[in-house]
Amino acid sequence: MISERELIAKVSLRLIPFMFLLYIVSYLDRVNVSFASLQMNAALGFSAEVYSLGAGIFFIAYFIFEVPSNLILHRVGARFWIARIMITWGIISSAMMFVKGPISFYVLRFLLGAAEAGFFPGMILYLTYWFPNETRGRAVAQFMTATAIAGAIGSPISGLLLQLNGVGGLGGWQWLFLIEGMPSILLAFFTLAYLPDGPGKARWLTVDEKKWIADRLEQERAHGSTQHHDSTRAAMGSSRVWTFAGIYFAIVMSFYGVTFWLPQIVKAFSGMNDFLVGCLAAIPWIGATVFMVITSKHSDATGERRRHVALSAIAGAAGLIGAGITTNPVLELAALSLAAAGIWGTLGPFWAMSSESLAGAGAATGIALINSVGNLGGFAGPYLIGWVRTRTNSFTWGLVVLALCLIAGAVVTLATRRSFTKRDTA
């Protein structure tokens, strides 16, 4: 007799730590420009608007290439395609050290977005191959805490790498890009050897364990409350998919608005050197990690998703407003920590909610579409902060607008249960 708890623990122990490591590397390569900006902007004469446009243009490419990338992953298998993604993004991330002006900055950030497109939604889709609904929220959260852990670990490391300024004739920001781009290339080869395409190809599962997973997931698809999409076109025409995409846009807008500007916000209110800024900037990510795990665990235990997403978003909005209006450095850091905790707290319940609601052949498209449209918020959020910063020399109104977007996302999230229930009944 197979124990569900033991089997899920076995799968989690085998997959989640490795996926976690991959996502840490991915996230660092995506956002290390935020720390590089502490030196790069002055060295290359970038204004707040130039920087914010370059930081955000990553997500335009991400939007264009993400759905095709996820469809390819679904066809050729996770192992090969994720390794391909990692090699290309590692090369381009390291090449960021050669940026000379705005045009090369925009081009390389765009290429980085194109290279990385498909990685995150591919990971979410991959988890649906292994975990039943009631355990998926925690699995997603365990995987996605990598973003917060990457901030907690990467902030002081990035601050330390900036201290290499002048070594070998390179700027500290150039060393940062070069060194942080290398691990993804090395890990790509480990991915080819370690990651199975699905339970059916996992040599470390017994025949009975493979059958149990396959039967359980099939049973959920047959009897659950998921919305089946039998084609890519059906998924792209689904109002449910687009509603989730809108909610995720609001979350991601604040997510990256904070991420790409946090080092400069901390630098502005603390006046410390780059290494100490990195240490202070790690504090909000530590709070985000703890809250994300607690929220996702409670969401799984209760089986409730929407209120967990909405209440976390409201907490994040409160933190953003507090960070925008306070002038006390200690209170501002505390408010930023609350904002990060709330924003990151939405992620596990959100992806559990959306992946539980999609099934069928078009699920890969639906998940990728939600992520790609939502990630356009990664362009809007940082650009909004930069635009406001240029015109007001302050972060206040940019943070307040991000908070209002989070509140709107919370309202729509709470409203979806009623509308989807009516539609499913019909």
C-alpha positions in Angstrom: 0.0 0.0 0.0 1.5 3.3 -1.1 1.6 6.1 1.4 0.6 9.4 -0.2 2.5 11.4 2.3 5.7 9.4 1.9 5.5 9.5 -1.9 4.9 13.2 -2.0 7.8 13.8 0.4 10.0 11.6 -1.8 9.1 13.5 -4.9 9.5 16.8 -3.2 12.9 15.9 -1.8 14.1 14.8 -5.2 12.8 17.7 -7.2 12.2 20.9 -5.2 15.7 21.6 -3.9 17.2 21.3 -7.4 14.4 23.4 -9.0 14.9 25.8 -6.1 18.5 26.2 -7.0 17.8 26.7 -10.7 15.3 29.4 -9.9 17.7 31.2 -7.6 20.2 31.4 -10.4 17.5 32.5 -12.9 16.2 35.2 -10.6 19.6 36.6 -9.8 20.5 36.9 -13.5 17.2 38.6 -14.1 17.4 41.2 -11.3 21.1 41.7 -10.6 20.9 44.8 -12.8 19.2 46.5 -9.7 22.5 46.3 -7.8 24.6 46.9 -10.9 22.7 50.2 -11.3 24.3 51.6 -8.1 27.5 51.9 -10.2 26.5 51.4 -13.8 24.1 54.3 -14.0 26.8 56.8 -12.9 29.5 55.1 -15.0 27.4 55.2 -18.2 25.4 58.3 -17.5 22.0 56.5 -17.3 19.1 58.5 -16.1 16.4 56.9 -13.9 14.2 56.6 -17.0 16.9 54.9 -19.1 17.6 52.4 -16.4 13.9 51.7 -15.8 13.3 51.2 -19.5 16.2 48.8 -19.8 15.2 46.9 -16.6 11.7 46.5 -17.9 12.3 45.8 -21.5 13.3 42.3 -20.4 9.6 41.5 -20.0 8.6 42.6 -23.4 10.7 39.9 -24.9 9.5 37.5 -22.1 5.9 38.3 -23.2 6.6 37.6 -26.9 8.5 34.3 -26.5 7.0 32.7 -23.4 4.0 30.9 -24.8 6.0 29.4 -27.8 8.7 28.4 -25.4 6.3 26.6 -23.0 4.7 24.8 -25.9 8.1 23.6 -27.1 8.9 22.4 -23.5 5.6 20.4 -23.5 6.6 18.8 -26.8 10.3 18.1 -26.4 10.5 17.6 -22.6 11.5 19.6 -19.6 15.0 18.3 -19.2 16.3 19.4 -22.6 14.4 22.6 -22.9 15.2 24.0 -19.5 18.9 23.2 -20.0 18.8 25.1 -23.3 17.2 28.1 -21.6 19.8 28.2 -18.9 22.8 28.1 -21.2 21.5 30.9 -23.4 20.5 33.2 -20.5 23.8 32.6 -18.7 25.8 33.7 -21.8 23.7 36.8 -22.3 23.7 37.7 -18.6 27.5 37.6 -18.5 27.6 39.6 -21.7 25.9 42.5 -19.9 29.4 43.5 -18.7 30.0 44.8 -22.2 27.1 47.4 -22.1 28.4 50.8 -23.4 25.3 52.9 -23.6 21.5 52.9 -23.7 21.1 51.0 -27.0 23.4 48.1 -26.0 21.7 48.0 -22.6 18.2 47.7 -24.1 19.3 45.1 -26.7 21.0 42.8 -24.2 18.1 43.1 -21.7 15.7 42.2 -24.5 17.8 39.2 -25.5 18.0 38.1 -21.9 14.2 38.2 -21.7 13.9 36.2 -24.9 16.4 33.6 -23.6 14.8 33.1 -20.3 11.2 33.0 -21.6 9.5 29.8 -20.7 11.6 28.9 -17.7 9.2 29.9 -14.9 5.9 28.8 -16.5 7.7 25.6 -17.6 8.6 25.0 -14.0 4.9 25.6 -12.9 3.7 23.3 -15.7 6.3 20.7 -14.6 5.0 20.7 -11.1 1.5 19.8 -12.4 3.0 16.6 -13.7 4.0 15.5 -10.2 1.8 17.0 -7.5 -1.9 16.6 -6.8 -3.9 19.8 -6.2 -3.9 19.7 -2.4 -0.1 19.6 -2.2 0.7 21.8 -5.2 0.4 25.1 -3.4 3.1 24.2 -0.9 5.3 22.7 -3.8 4.9 26.0 -5.7 5.7 28.0 -2.6 8.8 25.9 -1.8 10.0 26.4 -5.4 9.1 30.1 -5.5 10.7 31.0 -2.2 13.8 31.0 -4.4 13.0 34.6 -5.4 13.0 35.8 -1.8 16.0 33.7 -0.9 17.8 35.0 -4.0 17.2 38.5 -2.7 18.4 37.6 0.8 21.5 35.8 -0.4 22.1 37.8 -3.6 21.9 41.3 -2.1 25.0 41.1 0.1 26.8 39.0 -2.5 26.0 41.6 -5.2 27.1 44.4 -2.8 30.4 42.5 -2.2 31.0 42.0 -5.9 30.6 45.8 -6.4 33.6 46.2 -4.2 35.7 44.7 -7.0 35.4 48.1 -8.7 38.7 48.8 -10.6 40.1 45.3 -10.3 41.5 44.2 -13.7 40.4 47.4 -15.2 36.7 46.5 -14.8 34.0 48.2 -12.9 32.4 46.4 -10.0 29.1 46.2 -11.9 31.0 44.4 -14.8 32.4 41.8 -12.4 28.9 41.4 -10.9 27.4 40.5 -14.4 30.3 38.3 -15.3 30.5 36.2 -12.2 26.7 35.8 -11.6 26.1 34.7 -15.1 28.4 31.7 -14.9 26.5 29.3 -12.6 23.5 28.9 -14.9 25.7 27.6 -17.7 27.3 25.0 -15.4 23.9 24.0 -13.9 22.5 23.4 -17.4 24.6 20.3 -17.8 23.5 19.0 -14.4 19.9 19.5 -15.5 20.4 17.2 -18.5 21.6 14.5 -16.2 19.3 15.0 -13.2 15.9 16.2 -14.2 13.4 13.6 -15.6 10.8 14.7 -18.1 8.0 13.3 -15.9 7.1 10.6 -13.4 7.0 8.0 -16.2 10.7 8.5 -16.8 11.9 8.8 -13.2 14.2 5.8 -12.5 14.0 6.6 -8.8 10.2 5.8 -8.7 8.8 2.3 -8.6 6.3 1.1 -11.1 3.5 1.3 -8.5 4.6 4.8 -7.5 4.5 6.0 -11.1 1.0 4.5 -11.6 -0.3 6.1 -8.4 0.8 9.6 -9.5 -0.7 9.1 -13.0 -4.0 7.7 -11.7 -4.3 10.4 -9.0 -3.7 13.3 -11.5 -6.1 11.7 -14.0 -8.7 11.3 -11.4 -8.4 15.0 -10.5 -8.7 16.0 -14.2 -11.8 13.9 -14.5 -13.6 14.9 -11.3 -12.1 18.2 -10.2 -13.3 21.8 -10.8 -10.7 22.5 -13.4 -11.6 24.1 -16.7 -10.4 21.9 -19.6 -8.8 23.4 -22.6 -8.5 20.9 -25.4 -6.5 23.2 -27.6 -4.2 26.2 -27.5 -6.9 28.4 -29.1 -9.4 27.4 -26.4 -6.9 28.4 -23.6 -6.2 31.7 -25.3 -9.9 32.5 -25.5 -10.7 31.6 -21.9 -12.0 34.4 -19.8 -10.7 32.5 -16.7 -7.1 32.6 -18.1 -7.3 36.3 -18.9 -8.8 37.1 -15.4 -5.9 35.3 -13.8 -3.5 37.1 -16.1 -4.9 40.5 -15.0 -4.5 39.6 -11.3 -1.0 38.4 -11.9 -0.2 41.7 -13.8 -1.1 43.6 -10.6 1.0 41.4 -8.5 4.0 41.4 -10.8 3.9 45.2 -11.3 4.5 45.7 -7.6 6.8 42.7 -7.4 9.3 44.1 -9.9 8.7 47.7 -9.0 10.1 46.9 -5.6 12.8 44.4 -6.8 14.4 46.6 -9.4 14.4 49.8 -7.2 15.0 48.4 -3.7 18.8 48.9 -3.7 18.4 52.5 -4.8 15.5 53.1 -2.3 17.7 51.7 0.5 20.7 53.8 -0.7 18.6 56.9 -0.7 17.3 56.7 2.8 20.5 55.1 4.4 23.4 56.8 2.5 25.5 53.7 3.2 28.1 52.1 0.9 27.2 49.5 -1.6 28.0 46.5 0.5 26.0 47.7 3.5 23.1 48.6 1.2 23.2 45.0 0.1 23.0 43.8 3.7 20.1 46.1 4.5 18.3 45.1 1.3 18.4 41.5 2.4 16.1 42.2 5.3 12.8 42.5 3.3 13.6 39.3 1.4 14.0 37.4 4.7 10.5 38.6 5.8 9.2 37.6 2.4 10.6 34.1 2.6 9.0 33.4 6.0 5.6 34.9 5.2 5.5 33.1 1.8 6.0 29.7 3.4 3.5 30.3 6.2 0.8 31.6 3.8 1.2 28.8 1.3 1.2 26.1 4.1 -2.0 27.5 5.5 -3.6 27.8 2.1 -2.8 24.1 1.4 -4.1 23.1 4.8 -7.4 24.9 4.4 -7.8 24.3 0.6 -8.6 28.1 0.3 -6.7 30.2 -2.3 -8.5 33.4 -3.1 -8.6 35.0 0.3 -5.0 34.1 0.9 -4.1 35.9 -2.4 -6.3 38.9 -1.6 -5.3 39.5 2.0 -1.6 39.1 1.2 -2.0 41.7 -1.6 -3.6 44.1 0.8 -0.8 43.6 3.3 1.7 44.3 0.5 -0.2 47.5 -0.5 -0.2 48.7 3.1 3.6 48.2 3.2 4.1 50.1 -0.1 2.0 53.1 1.1 3.9 53.1 4.4 7.3 53.0 2.6 6.1 55.9 0.4 5.0 58.3 3.1 7.4 57.7 6.0 10.7 59.6 6.3 12.1 57.5 9.2 14.7 55.1 7.8 13.8 52.3 10.3 10.1 52.6 9.6 10.8 52.7 5.9 12.8 49.5 6.0 10.0 47.9 8.1 7.4 49.0 5.6 9.4 47.7 2.7 9.6 44.3 4.6 5.8 44.3 5.0 5.4 45.1 1.3 7.8 42.3 0.3 6.1 39.8 2.7 2.6 40.6 1.3 3.6 40.6 -2.4 5.5 37.3 -2.1 2.8 35.8 0.0 0.4 36.0 -2.9 2.5 33.8 -5.1 2.1 30.2 -3.8 -1.7 30.5 -3.4 -2.1 32.3 -6.7 -0.2 29.6 -8.8 -2.0 26.8 -6.9 -5.3 28.5 -7.7 -4.6 29.1 -11.3 -3.0 25.7 -12.1 -5.8 23.9 -10.3 -8.3 25.7 -12.6 -6.7 24.6 -15.8 -6.4 21.2 -17.4 -6.4 19.5 -20.8 -4.1 20.0 -23.8 -4.2 23.8 -23.6 -3.0 24.0 -19.9 0.6 24.7 -21.1 -0.7 27.6 -23.1 -2.9 28.8 -20.3 -0.2 28.8 -17.7 2.3 30.5 -20.0 -0.2 33.1 -21.1 -1.0 34.0 -17.5 2.7 34.4 -16.7 3.6 36.2 -19.9 0.8 38.7 -19.8 1.2 39.1 -16.0 4.9 39.7 -16.5 4.2 42.8 -18.6 3.7 44.2 -15.1 7.5 43.7 -14.8 7.9 46.4 -17.5 5.2 48.7 -16.2 6.2 48.6 -12.5 9.9 49.6 -12.8 9.2 52.0 -15.6 6.5 53.8 -13.5 8.9 54.2 -10.6 11.6 55.5 -12.9 9.2 57.9 -14.6 8.0 59.3 -11.3 11.5 59.4 -9.8 12.7 61.5 -12.8 9.9 64.1 -12.4 9.6 64.3 -8.7 13.0 63.2 -7.4 11.0 60.9 -5.0 9.8 57.3 -4.8 6.6 58.2 -3.0 3.9 58.4 -5.7 5.3 55.5 -7.6 5.0 53.3 -4.5 1.5 54.5 -3.9 0.3 53.7 -7.4 1.8 50.2 -7.1 -0.2 49.8 -3.9 -3.4 50.8 -5.6 -2.8 48.2 -8.4 -2.3 45.6 -5.7 -5.6 46.5 -4.1 -7.4 46.3 -7.4 -5.9 42.8 -7.9 -7.2 41.8 -4.5 -10.7 43.0 -5.4 -10.7 41.1 -8.7 -9.4 38.0 -6.9 -12.3 38.0 -4.4 -14.8 38.6 -7.2 -13.6 35.6 -9.3 -15.1 32.9 -7.1 -18.6 34.1 -7.7 -18.3 34.7 -11.4 -16.4 31.4 -12.0 -19.0 29.4 -10.0 -21.8 30.8 -12.0 -20.0 30.0 -15.3 -19.0 26.5 -14.3 -22.6 25.8 -13.2 -23.9 27.0 -16.5 
